[in-house]
Amino acid sequence: MAFIIPLKVFLNLCFNIFAVHISIMAKKKTNSESSNSKKTKNDVSVGVVGSGSFATAIVKMLVENCRVVHWCVRNEFVKGAIELRGHNPTYLTAVNFNLKNLKLTTDINELVTACDIVVLATPSIYLSDTLDKMNCEYKDKIFVSAIKGIIPKVNDVVAHYLRDEFKIGFRNQAVIAGPCHAEEVAMERLSYLTLATVEDETSQKLADIFASDFIKVNCSKDILGNEYSAILKNIFAIGAGIASGLGYGDNFTAVFVSNAIREMETFLESIYEAPRDVNESAYLGDLLVTAYSLFSRNRNLGNLIGKGYTVKSAIQSMNMVAEGYYAADSIYKTAKQKNLQLPIIDTIYAILYEGKNAEKQFRKLTAKLN
């Protein structure tokens, strides 16, 4: 006996199939339009100098929005490895790039000549050697610092170094602040960037090329405040790591960070007064993630010291530069010149540069925190 489907059921079934088909086609069209839009969103000429983890993360951010990203890497080995395998051979190796989106070079003059926006993302200790090779025309270009350290050659921040050594004024500068760990960018976990620049037009241009589904952008005009806070949080993160290595718990770390943000505010106000709120993400947020995260290289350096490593052996055991170590010397001396009372900075300096015992120094520090 044949099975007969009632006409009403048959019509409903046909309608449902048709509706699903229309929905799928509409979604495909939307995705196609979105994809086409993303491909043509930005033809801005932007380049990144550096091939470490944060430089690699920045390139990943930029290829989301830019047709081509110029990338000046350390040497021919790194360049060849990326061209062969499509990823950085040493840092964030899980991030694969479409080579059609990259223009690789080892020549900073080639990159600067080709780009209107140049992102500096080398460790601070290598920046002067890198820029000393720059002999091309760079007037009217925008230089964006993603460097969170002091330039040893001049014992100053990047913003002042670019201004004084290369006559690049603040109107042609910008600073990238966090909270934004490279490792989480690689995994496309939602992260936040703060872009500090004095020009609204520049701020918008940078926001357009950095923002994506996994990168939210906040804008600021506090160039020096953002740069110094990024340096200070690395020093404080070393302290948080030392505390962890010594066996202090979450309760102490909470008090430590609470005091650290107050020391940061004191230092920033002495350097450059501005209408800033240190509770915002670029200041407190970046401090929190650097002090607590296991991805934090500065915290990891401190943790090794707290566990008994000498400062030298702790540094040598790491394959990345912990900017806080180099910055601690400069920040400590600046604080002394200004007669600032910064017990955490004093303690970390004593451990890193005077060879003082970490356990004894932190025992003394506990009496000064509240």
VOPAGU-2260 file (C-alpha; in pm, 1 decimal, decimal comma):
REM VOPAGU-2260
SITE   aa  ch    i         X         Y         Z
SITE  MET   A    0       0,0       0,0       0,0
SITE  ALA   A    1     144,5     334,1    -106,1
SITE  PHE   A    2     215,7     596,8     161,3
SITE  ILE   A    3      33,3     919,2      72,0
SITE  ILE   A    4     156,4    1254,1     215,2
SITE  PRO   A    5    -128,5    1497,4     281,7
SITE  LEU   A    6    -116,5    1802,7      55,2
SITE  LYS   A    7     -93,1    2046,6     350,2
SITE  VAL   A    8     206,5    1861,0     500,2
SITE  PHE   A    9     372,4    1846,5     158,2
SITE  LEU   A   10     330,5    2220,2     100,6
SITE  ASN   A   11     464,4    2301,1     448,4
SITE  LEU   A   12     767,8    2081,7     384,6
SITE  CYS   A   13     838,7    2254,7      52,7
SITE  PHE   A   14     801,0    2596,2     212,7
SITE  ASN   A   15    1044,1    2508,7     491,6
SITE  ILE   A   16    1304,1    2377,0     246,6
SITE  PHE   A   17    1267,5    2692,8      37,2
SITE  ALA   A   18    1300,5    2917,1     345,0
SITE  VAL   A   19    1619,1    2740,3     459,2
SITE  HIS   A   20    1763,1    2770,9     107,7
SITE  ILE   A   21    1690,3    3144,9      97,2
SITE  SER   A   22    1845,3    3190,0     443,2
SITE  ILE   A   23    2164,2    3008,3     340,1
SITE  MET   A   24    2194,0    3208,2      16,6
SITE  ALA   A   25    2141,6    3536,2     202,7
SITE  LYS   A   26    2408,0    3441,9     455,9
SITE  LYS   A   27    2652,7    3351,2     180,2
SITE  LYS   A   28    2587,0    3683,7      11,6
SITE  THR   A   29    2639,1    3872,7     337,1
SITE  ASN   A   30    2962,9    3688,4     409,5
SITE  SER   A   31    3081,9    3747,5      55,2
SITE  GLU   A   32    3004,8    4119,0      76,4
SITE  SER   A   33    3174,6    4136,5     416,8
SITE  SER   A   34    3480,0    3957,5     281,8
SITE  ASN   A   35    3501,3    4184,3     -21,0
SITE  SER   A   36    3460,8    4487,3     202,6
SITE  LYS   A   37    3741,6    4371,3     430,5
SITE  LYS   A   38    3974,3    4310,3     135,3
SITE  THR   A   39    3931,3    4664,1       7,0
SITE  LYS   A   40    3896,8    4838,8     343,8
SITE  ASN   A   41    4244,5    4986,9     363,9
SITE  ASP   A   42    4515,0    5051,3     108,4
SITE  VAL   A   43    4710,2    5256,3     362,2
SITE  SER   A   44    5083,8    5191,6     344,6
SITE  VAL   A   45    5190,3    5063,7     686,9
SITE  GLY   A   46    5502,0    4883,4     802,6
SITE  VAL   A   47    5627,0    4710,7    1117,8
SITE  VAL   A   48    5989,5    4714,3    1233,9
SITE  GLY   A   49    6081,9    4418,2    1453,5
SITE  SER   A   50    6032,6    4042,3    1451,3
SITE  GLY   A   51    5966,9    3955,0    1815,7
SITE  SER   A   52    5639,3    3834,8    1963,3
SITE  PHE   A   53    5466,7    4173,2    1988,5
SITE  ALA   A   54    5585,4    4278,2    1642,2
SITE  THR   A   55    5439,6    3953,5    1505,8
SITE  ALA   A   56    5113,2    4017,6    1691,1
SITE  ILE   A   57    5094,2    4369,1    1544,9
SITE  VAL   A   58    5142,3    4233,5    1193,5
SITE  LYS   A   59    4857,6    3990,9    1262,8
SITE  MET   A   60    4634,9    4281,0    1372,4
SITE  LEU   A   61    4718,7    4485,6    1064,8
SITE  VAL   A   62    4664,6    4213,5     803,6
SITE  GLU   A   63    4303,9    4194,8     924,9
SITE  ASN   A   64    4243,9    4535,4     767,2
SITE  CYS   A   65    4528,8    4618,6     529,8
SITE  ARG   A   66    4582,1    4483,4     182,1
SITE  VAL   A   67    4960,0    4469,1     231,2
SITE  VAL   A   68    5171,5    4506,1     544,8
SITE  HIS   A   69    5541,9    4583,2     508,9
SITE  TRP   A   70    5753,8    4397,2     763,2
SITE  CYS   A   71    6119,3    4471,8     839,6
SITE  VAL   A   72    6260,2    4169,4    1021,7
SITE  ARG   A   73    6589,4    4115,8    1201,7
SITE  ASN   A   74    6789,3    3925,1     940,0
SITE  GLU   A   75    6776,1    3716,6     623,3
SITE  PHE   A   76    6723,0    3394,5     819,1
SITE  VAL   A   77    6397,1    3521,9     971,0
SITE  LYS   A   78    6287,8    3665,4     636,7
SITE  GLY   A   79    6360,6    3338,2     455,1
SITE  ALA   A   80    6187,0    3128,6     720,9
SITE  ILE   A   81    5869,1    3337,9     701,9
SITE  GLU   A   82    5874,1    3324,2     320,8
SITE  LEU   A   83    5921,9    2946,4     330,8
SITE  ARG   A   84    5682,0    2848,1     609,1
SITE  GLY   A   85    5444,7    3144,4     638,5
SITE  HIS   A   86    5513,3    3204,8    1006,7
SITE  ASN   A   87    5772,3    3355,3    1238,8
SITE  PRO   A   88    6028,7    3080,0    1309,2
SITE  THR   A   89    6081,0    3181,7    1674,2
SITE  TYR   A   90    5786,6    3381,1    1813,3
SITE  LEU   A   91    5412,1    3310,0    1789,5
SITE  THR   A   92    5487,3    3025,2    1551,8
SITE  ALA   A   93    5120,0    2923,0    1542,2
SITE  VAL   A   94    5028,1    3245,8    1360,9
SITE  ASN   A   95    5023,7    3169,7     989,3
SITE  PHE   A   96    5031,3    3450,4     733,8
SITE  ASN   A   97    4917,7    3468,4     375,0
SITE  LEU   A   98    5239,1    3580,4     207,7
SITE  LYS   A   99    5035,5    3782,2     -43,7
SITE  ASN   A  100    4956,4    4017,2     245,6
SITE  LEU   A  101    5320,6    4069,6     343,4
SITE  LYS   A  102    5613,6    4255,0     192,7
SITE  LEU   A  103    5919,6    4136,0     383,7
SITE  THR   A  104    6254,8    4312,6     403,6
SITE  THR   A  105    6560,2    4346,7     625,1
SITE  ASP   A  106    6624,0    4704,8     510,1
SITE  ILE   A  107    6461,9    4971,4     726,1
SITE  ASN   A  108    6512,9    5234,9     454,5
SITE  GLU   A  109    6312,9    5025,7     208,7
SITE  LEU   A  110    6028,5    4998,2     458,5
SITE  VAL   A  111    6024,2    5363,3     567,7
SITE  THR   A  112    6035,7    5483,2     206,5
SITE  ALA   A  113    5737,0    5264,4     114,6
SITE  CYS   A  114    5519,2    5346,0     416,9
SITE  ASP   A  115    5323,5    5641,3     552,6
SITE  ILE   A  116    5287,9    5472,6     893,9
SITE  VAL   A  117    5585,6    5302,6    1059,9
SITE  VAL   A  118    5528,8    5090,1    1371,5
SITE  LEU   A  119    5841,1    5047,0    1584,5
SITE  ALA   A  120    5825,5    4716,7    1772,5
SITE  THR   A  121    6184,1    4622,1    1852,9
SITE  PRO   A  122    6311,6    4581,4    2209,7
SITE  SER   A  123    6419,5    4923,4    2341,2
SITE  ILE   A  124    6783,3    4815,7    2370,6
SITE  TYR   A  125    6799,8    4756,5    1992,2
SITE  LEU   A  126    6604,9    5057,7    1864,3
SITE  SER   A  127    6895,1    5302,3    1835,4
SITE  ASP   A  128    7102,3    5052,1    1634,6
SITE  THR   A  129    6805,5    4998,3    1405,2
SITE  LEU   A  130    6722,9    5365,6    1347,8
SITE  ASP   A  131    7087,5    5468,5    1307,8
SITE  LYS   A  132    7069,2    5291,3     970,4
SITE  MET   A  133    6777,8    5510,5     859,5
SITE  ASN   A  134    6903,4    5762,5     603,1
SITE  CYS   A  135    6597,8    5795,8     379,5
SITE  GLU   A  136    6342,4    6076,8     382,8
SITE  TYR   A  137    6090,5    6036,1     663,7
SITE  LYS   A  138    5932,9    6379,0     689,9
SITE  ASP   A  139    5552,5    6370,9     737,1
SITE  LYS   A  140    5553,8    5998,1     815,8
SITE  ILE   A  141    5378,6    5876,7    1131,2
SITE  PHE   A  142    5596,6    5679,1    1372,0
SITE  VAL   A  143    5406,8    5456,4    1613,7
SITE  SER   A  144    5594,6    5322,6    1916,2
SITE  ALA   A  145    5495,5    4980,8    2047,5
SITE  ILE   A  146    5811,5    4978,0    2261,1
SITE  LYS   A  147    5767,2    4961,0    2637,5
SITE  GLY   A  148    6112,9    5051,7    2756,8
SITE  ILE   A  149    6386,0    5312,3    2795,8
SITE  ILE   A  150    6637,3    5378,3    2515,1
SITE  PRO   A  151    6975,2    5308,0    2685,4
SITE  LYS   A  152    7171,4    5528,7    2445,4
SITE  VAL   A  153    6993,4    5842,7    2567,9
SITE  ASN   A  154    6836,8    5712,7    2889,8
SITE  ASP   A  155    6496,6    5838,7    2776,8
SITE  VAL   A  156    6162,8    5724,9    2636,5
SITE  VAL   A  157    6102,3    5664,1    2266,9
SITE  ALA   A  158    5890,0    5978,0    2222,7
SITE  HIS   A  159    6174,2    6203,3    2338,4
SITE  TYR   A  160    6432,3    5999,6    2147,0
SITE  LEU   A  161    6244,0    6041,3    1817,4
SITE  ARG   A  162    6190,4    6410,6    1884,7
SITE  ASP   A  163    6545,3    6493,8    1989,8
SITE  GLU   A  164    6750,0    6264,1    1766,4
SITE  PHE   A  165    6536,4    6258,7    1450,3
SITE  LYS   A  166    6329,1    6578,7    1480,0
SITE  ILE   A  167    6005,6    6379,3    1464,0
SITE  GLY   A  168    5754,4    6593,5    1652,4
SITE  PHE   A  169    5471,7    6466,6    1868,3
SITE  ARG   A  170    5223,2    6544,3    1588,3
SITE  ASN   A  171    5389,2    6269,4    1386,1
SITE  GLN   A  172    5406,4    6021,8    1672,4
SITE  ALA   A  173    5175,6    5774,9    1839,4
SITE  VAL   A  174    5211,9    5526,8    2124,0
SITE  ILE   A  175    5051,7    5183,7    2155,9
SITE  ALA   A  176    4953,7    5074,3    2506,2
SITE  GLY   A  177    4759,6    4774,2    2634,6
SITE  PRO   A  178    4633,1    4571,9    2798,7
SITE  CYS   A  179    4728,5    4346,2    2509,8
SITE  HIS   A  180    4952,1    4039,7    2537,4
SITE  ALA   A  181    5086,6    3910,2    2208,2
SITE  GLU   A  182    5001,8    3550,5    2293,9
SITE  GLU   A  183    4631,0    3627,1    2332,1
SITE  VAL   A  184    4629,0    3825,6    2006,8
SITE  ALA   A  185    4772,5    3513,6    1840,1
SITE  MET   A  186    4476,5    3313,3    1974,3
SITE  GLU   A  187    4236,4    3591,3    1868,6
SITE  ARG   A  188    4113,2    3637,2    2222,6
SITE  LEU   A  189    3945,6    3972,2    2269,7
SITE  SER   A  190    4214,3    4229,9    2348,9
SITE  TYR   A  191    4226,5    4606,5    2394,0
SITE  LEU   A  192    4469,0    4859,7    2250,3
SITE  THR   A  193    4509,9    5220,3    2354,7
SITE  LEU   A  194    4640,4    5447,7    2079,6
SITE  ALA   A  195    4782,5    5773,8    2209,8
SITE  THR   A  196    4837,5    6060,8    1966,9
SITE  VAL   A  197    4773,4    6434,7    1972,0
SITE  GLU   A  198    4606,0    6450,5    1629,4
SITE  ASP   A  199    4244,2    6334,8    1595,3
SITE  GLU   A  200    4292,2    6253,8    1227,7
SITE  THR   A  201    4591,8    6034,0    1304,2
SITE  SER   A  202    4403,1    5868,2    1588,1
SITE  GLN   A  203    4116,2    5773,8    1356,8
SITE  LYS   A  204    4348,3    5652,5    1082,9
SITE  LEU   A  205    4527,7    5422,3    1326,4
SITE  ALA   A  206    4204,8    5298,7    1484,8
SITE  ASP   A  207    4078,9    5199,1    1138,4
SITE  ILE   A  208    4376,5    4974,3    1067,8
SITE  PHE   A  209    4408,7    4817,9    1414,0
SITE  ALA   A  210    4047,5    4750,3    1517,2
SITE  SER   A  211    3897,3    4409,6    1435,5
SITE  ASP   A  212    3664,7    4145,4    1576,7
SITE  PHE   A  213    3926,0    4058,3    1840,7
SITE  ILE   A  214    4092,3    4400,2    1886,8
SITE  LYS   A  215    3905,5    4689,7    2046,8
SITE  VAL   A  216    4070,7    5031,0    2027,3
SITE  ASN   A  217    4060,4    5317,5    2274,1
SITE  CYS   A  218    4211,7    5655,5    2189,0
SITE  SER   A  219    4406,6    5893,8    2409,8
SITE  LYS   A  220    4607,5    6214,1    2378,8
SITE  ASP   A  221    4839,5    6130,5    2668,7
SITE  ILE   A  222    5147,4    6020,5    2471,9
SITE  LEU   A  223    5400,8    6052,5    2753,0
SITE  GLY   A  224    5163,4    5920,5    3019,3
SITE  ASN   A  225    5087,7    5607,9    2818,7
SITE  GLU   A  226    5452,1    5550,7    2735,0
SITE  TYR   A  227    5578,7    5592,7    3090,6
SITE  SER   A  228    5296,2    5382,1    3236,0
SITE  ALA   A  229    5383,8    5099,2    2994,9
SITE  ILE   A  230    5742,7    5118,5    3120,1
SITE  LEU   A  231    5648,2    5135,2    3487,8
SITE  LYS   A  232    5408,0    4840,0    3474,9
SITE  ASN   A  233    5692,5    4619,4    3351,3
SITE  ILE   A  234    5900,3    4710,7    3657,0
SITE  PHE   A  235    5607,4    4646,8    3889,2
SITE  ALA   A  236    5544,3    4313,8    3715,5
SITE  ILE   A  237    5898,2    4204,2    3802,6
SITE  GLY   A  238    5809,9    4281,1    4163,9
SITE  ALA   A  239    5488,0    4080,4    4142,1
SITE  GLY   A  240    5688,3    3790,2    4001,1
SITE  ILE   A  241    5945,9    3812,0    4279,4
SITE  ALA   A  242    5665,0    3801,9    4534,7
SITE  SER   A  243    5520,2    3491,7    4370,4
SITE  GLY   A  244    5858,2    3321,8    4361,6
SITE  LEU   A  245    5908,7    3398,5    4729,8
SITE  GLY   A  246    5575,9    3236,5    4811,9
SITE  TYR   A  247    5357,7    3539,7    4876,4
SITE  GLY   A  248    4993,2    3479,5    4786,5
SITE  ASP   A  249    4707,8    3657,4    4613,7
SITE  ASN   A  250    4627,5    3872,7    4915,1
SITE  PHE   A  251    4972,3    4028,2    4920,5
SITE  THR   A  252    4978,5    4066,9    4541,8
SITE  ALA   A  253    4651,1    4260,0    4555,0
SITE  VAL   A  254    4800,3    4502,6    4808,2
SITE  PHE   A  255    5121,1    4520,7    4604,6
SITE  VAL   A  256    4936,2    4615,3    4283,9
SITE  SER   A  257    4717,3    4865,1    4470,0
SITE  ASN   A  258    5031,4    5042,2    4592,3
SITE  ALA   A  259    5195,7    5010,7    4249,9
SITE  ILE   A  260    4920,5    5204,9    4072,3
SITE  ARG   A  261    4959,2    5482,6    4330,4
SITE  GLU   A  262    5333,9    5493,0    4269,5
SITE  MET   A  263    5263,0    5506,3    3896,4
SITE  GLU   A  264    5031,4    5804,0    3943,1
SITE  THR   A  265    5290,6    5985,0    4156,6
SITE  PHE   A  266    5560,9    5932,0    3897,1
SITE  LEU   A  267    5343,0    6032,7    3599,8
SITE  GLU   A  268    5232,8    6355,1    3767,7
SITE  SER   A  269    5595,4    6446,5    3836,7
SITE  ILE   A  270    5696,1    6384,3    3475,1
SITE  TYR   A  271    5404,8    6537,6    3288,8
SITE  GLU   A  272    5082,4    6667,0    3436,8
SITE  ALA   A  273    4779,0    6591,3    3224,0
SITE  PRO   A  274    4406,7    6522,5    3273,2
SITE  ARG   A  275    4447,3    6144,6    3303,2
SITE  ASP   A  276    4270,8    5877,2    3506,3
SITE  VAL   A  277    4513,0    5601,0    3605,8
SITE  ASN   A  278    4217,9    5367,4    3663,8
SITE  GLU   A  279    4164,7    5345,5    3286,8
SITE  SER   A  280    4269,5    5035,7    3094,3
SITE  ALA   A  281    4590,6    5181,0    2950,5
SITE  TYR   A  282    4725,9    5236,9    3301,8
SITE  LEU   A  283    4564,7    5009,8    3562,6
SITE  GLY   A  284    4444,8    4748,4    3311,7
SITE  ASP   A  285    4788,7    4708,0    3157,2
SITE  LEU   A  286    4945,1    4691,3    3502,7
SITE  LEU   A  287    4703,7    4418,6    3613,9
SITE  VAL   A  288    4755,8    4190,4    3316,2
SITE  THR   A  289    5135,0    4230,7    3326,0
SITE  ALA   A  290    5151,7    4167,6    3700,5
SITE  TYR   A  291    4922,4    3863,2    3703,1
SITE  SER   A  292    4948,1    3691,3    3364,9
SITE  LEU   A  293    5164,0    3385,4    3308,4
SITE  PHE   A  294    5234,1    3528,7    2962,3
SITE  SER   A  295    5416,0    3824,0    3122,4
SITE  ARG   A  296    5789,0    3796,8    3057,2
SITE  ASN   A  297    5862,8    4057,6    3326,3
SITE  ARG   A  298    5662,2    3865,5    3584,4
SITE  ASN   A  299    5840,5    3547,3    3479,5
SITE  LEU   A  300    6178,9    3715,9    3524,7
SITE  GLY   A  301    6079,3    3822,3    3874,9
SITE  ASN   A  302    5946,4    3476,8    3955,9
SITE  LEU   A  303    6284,5    3322,0    3875,0
SITE  ILE   A  304    6462,1    3573,7    4096,0
SITE  GLY   A  305    6216,4    3504,5    4377,7
SITE  LYS   A  306    6288,6    3132,6    4346,7
SITE  GLY   A  307    6659,2    3193,8    4399,2
SITE  TYR   A  308    6806,7    3256,9    4055,1
SITE  THR   A  309    7065,4    3532,1    4033,1
SITE  VAL   A  310    6952,4    3828,7    3824,5
SITE  LYS   A  311    7208,0    3741,6    3556,1
SITE  SER   A  312    7108,8    3375,6    3533,9
SITE  ALA   A  313    6737,1    3464,0    3529,6
SITE  ILE   A  314    6789,8    3699,5    3234,5
SITE  GLN   A  315    7002,0    3446,1    3048,1
SITE  SER   A  316    6739,0    3174,2    3092,3
SITE  MET   A  317    6477,9    3379,3    2902,6
SITE  ASN   A  318    6448,3    3388,8    2524,4
SITE  MET   A  319    6272,5    3727,4    2524,6
SITE  VAL   A  320    6373,5    4069,8    2652,0
SITE  ALA   A  321    6220,1    4171,1    2985,1
SITE  GLU   A  322    6202,6    4548,5    2937,7
SITE  GLY   A  323    6141,7    4612,1    3306,9
SITE  TYR   A  324    6497,6    4514,4    3398,0
SITE  TYR   A  325    6655,0    4785,3    3181,2
SITE  ALA   A  326    6389,4    5042,3    3269,9
SITE  ALA   A  327    6428,0    4999,7    3646,7
SITE  ASP   A  328    6767,0    5170,3    3649,2
SITE  SER   A  329    6646,0    5479,9    3462,5
SITE  ILE   A  330    6315,4    5513,8    3649,0
SITE  TYR   A  331    6485,9    5476,5    3988,5
SITE  LYS   A  332    6739,2    5749,9    3910,2
SITE  THR   A  333    6470,7    5982,1    3775,2
SITE  ALA   A  334    6262,0    5928,4    4089,2
SITE  LYS   A  335    6560,6    6012,2    4308,6
SITE  GLN   A  336    6629,1    6330,3    4112,5
SITE  LYS   A  337    6271,4    6436,3    4175,1
SITE  ASN   A  338    6276,1    6327,3    4541,1
SITE  LEU   A  339    5984,8    6089,0    4491,3
SITE  GLN   A  340    5894,7    5833,7    4757,8
SITE  LEU   A  341    5844,2    5510,2    4562,7
SITE  PRO   A  342    5917,5    5212,8    4791,8
SITE  ILE   A  343    5832,9    4946,3    4532,4
SITE  ILE   A  344    6065,2    5101,0    4273,7
SITE  ASP   A  345    6336,6    5133,3    4540,4
SITE  THR   A  346    6297,9    4767,2    4638,5
SITE  ILE   A  347    6311,8    4631,0    4284,4
SITE  TYR   A  348    6613,6    4848,0    4199,6
SITE  ALA   A  349    6796,3    4725,7    4510,1
SITE  ILE   A  350    6738,7    4362,5    4407,4
SITE  LEU   A  351    6821,8    4407,3    4038,0
SITE  TYR   A  352    7115,5    4648,3    4055,0
SITE  GLU   A  353    7256,2    4641,2    4406,8
SITE  GLY   A  354    7251,0    4266,4    4452,7
SITE  LYS   A  355    7031,8    4286,1    4762,3
SITE  ASN   A  356    6859,9    3970,7    4888,0
SITE  ALA   A  357    6505,2    3949,8    4749,7
SITE  GLU   A  358    6353,4    3787,0    5058,5
SITE  LYS   A  359    6494,8    4047,8    5297,9
SITE  GLN   A  360    6400,6    4337,6    5071,8
SITE  PHE   A  361    6040,6    4219,9    5039,7
SITE  ARG   A  362    6013,8    4166,1    5412,6
SITE  LYS   A  363    6106,1    4531,8    5456,4
SITE  LEU   A  364    5866,0    4634,4    5179,4
SITE  THR   A  365    5568,0    4468,1    5346,3
SITE  ALA   A  366    5593,7    4718,7    5631,0
SITE  LYS   A  367    5569,3    5010,6    5386,1
SITE  LEU   A  368    5262,5    4896,8    5190,6
SITE  ASN   A  369    4902,7    4961,3    5292,0
